[in-house]
Amino acid sequence: MRARRDVYQAIADPTRRAIIGMLAEQPQNVNAIAEQFDVTRQAISLHVKILSDCGLIFIRKEGRDHICEARLDSLSEVSVWVEQYKKHWESKLDSLENYLEQLKKERYGK
């Protein structure tokens, strides 16, 4: 049975987020990615596979190298999800600000 992977699982791990950041700047092969971390190449390969399964990176073969490229379109799903909570908290903070202004006027007449 194959595990279901989604973009949220991909960005849940700090190593995968770092890999996404690196690849957003420029495509790299798996060895170049692995050199940036203090973990085994096999661990990085697993992270790369998860990112690929989630559609956040594309792996193309150039000779013996596997070149990883960022494909960040699916992050828009996360942005939409976060935006709803941003609006919620902005509303709560606006209400708090109004309440504090009201208290200030009542106590200090300002």
Secondary structure, 3 states (H helix, E strand, C coil): CCCCCCHHHHHCCHHHHHHHHHHHHCCEEHHHHHCCCCCCHHHHHHHHHHHHHCCCEEEEEECCEEEEEECHHHHHHHHHHHHHHHHHHHHHHHHHHHHHHHHHHHHHCC
